[in-house]
């Protein structure tokens, strides 16, 4: 098995619906690293691994809680455990 396949298998088993940290997470950093990484890997694989797209959706669904009410700009941080946005940590 090559390293890319190994990474896909590993990523497929991550449950982003459950927080792995008691801290808040940066919406910006989560966007560029997790969401961007998963979507880039999916695209670069010629859309061969739908699990990557599913995981990107799982992350994006959690991040949606950063947009509250009529705000067009998201909060900077979000507590993934409670789905609560915050201004700073």
C-alpha positions as CSV (number, residue, x, y, z in Angstrom):
1,X,0.0,0.0,0.0
2,X,1.4,3.4,-0.9
3,X,1.5,6.4,1.5
4,X,-1.4,8.2,-0.2
5,X,-3.7,5.1,0.3
6,X,-2.5,4.8,3.8
7,X,-3.4,8.4,4.5
8,X,-6.9,8.0,2.9
9,X,-7.5,5.0,5.1
10,X,-6.4,6.9,8.2
11,X,-8.5,9.9,7.3
12,X,-11.5,7.8,6.6
13,X,-11.5,6.7,10.3
14,X,-11.4,10.2,11.8
15,X,-14.7,11.2,13.4
16,X,-14.8,15.0,13.1
17,X,-18.2,15.1,14.8
18,X,-16.6,14.4,18.1
19,X,-14.1,17.0,19.5
20,X,-10.7,15.6,20.3
21,X,-9.7,18.7,22.2
22,X,-11.1,20.7,25.1
23,X,-9.8,23.9,23.4
24,X,-11.5,26.0,20.7
25,X,-10.3,25.6,17.2
26,X,-9.5,28.3,14.7
27,X,-12.0,28.6,11.8
28,X,-9.2,29.9,9.5
29,X,-6.7,27.2,10.3
30,X,-9.4,24.5,10.1
31,X,-10.4,25.8,6.7
32,X,-7.0,25.9,5.2
33,X,-5.5,22.7,6.8
34,X,-8.3,20.2,7.3
35,X,-11.0,21.3,4.8
36,X,-8.4,22.4,2.2
37,X,-6.3,19.3,2.6
38,X,-9.2,16.9,2.3
39,X,-10.6,18.6,-0.8
40,X,-7.2,19.0,-2.4
41,X,-6.5,15.3,-1.9
42,X,-9.8,14.3,-3.3
43,X,-9.3,16.5,-6.4
44,X,-5.7,15.3,-6.9
45,X,-6.8,11.7,-6.7
46,X,-9.2,12.3,-9.7
47,X,-12.1,12.0,-7.3
48,X,-11.3,8.3,-6.6
49,X,-11.8,8.4,-2.9
50,X,-15.3,9.7,-1.9
51,X,-14.4,9.1,1.8
52,X,-12.2,12.3,1.5
53,X,-15.2,14.3,0.3
54,X,-17.4,12.9,3.1
55,X,-14.8,13.9,5.7
56,X,-14.6,17.4,4.2
57,X,-18.3,17.7,4.5
58,X,-18.2,16.5,8.1
59,X,-15.6,19.2,8.9
60,X,-17.6,21.8,7.0
61,X,-20.8,20.9,8.9
62,X,-19.0,21.5,12.2
63,X,-17.6,24.8,11.0
64,X,-21.0,26.0,9.9
65,X,-21.7,26.8,13.6
66,X,-19.2,29.7,13.3
67,X,-21.7,31.6,11.2
68,X,-24.4,32.8,13.6
69,X,-27.5,34.8,12.8
70,X,-27.1,37.4,10.1
71,X,-23.3,37.5,10.3
72,X,-21.6,37.4,6.9
73,X,-18.2,37.0,8.6
74,X,-17.7,33.9,10.8
75,X,-16.5,34.0,14.4
76,X,-12.8,33.3,14.6
77,X,-13.0,30.3,16.8
78,X,-15.4,27.5,17.6
79,X,-15.7,24.9,20.3
80,X,-16.3,21.7,18.4
81,X,-17.5,20.0,21.6
82,X,-20.5,22.4,22.1
83,X,-20.7,23.8,18.6
84,X,-20.3,27.3,20.2
85,X,-18.5,30.1,18.3
86,X,-16.2,32.4,20.2
87,X,-14.4,35.6,19.4
88,X,-11.0,34.6,20.9
89,X,-9.4,31.8,23.0
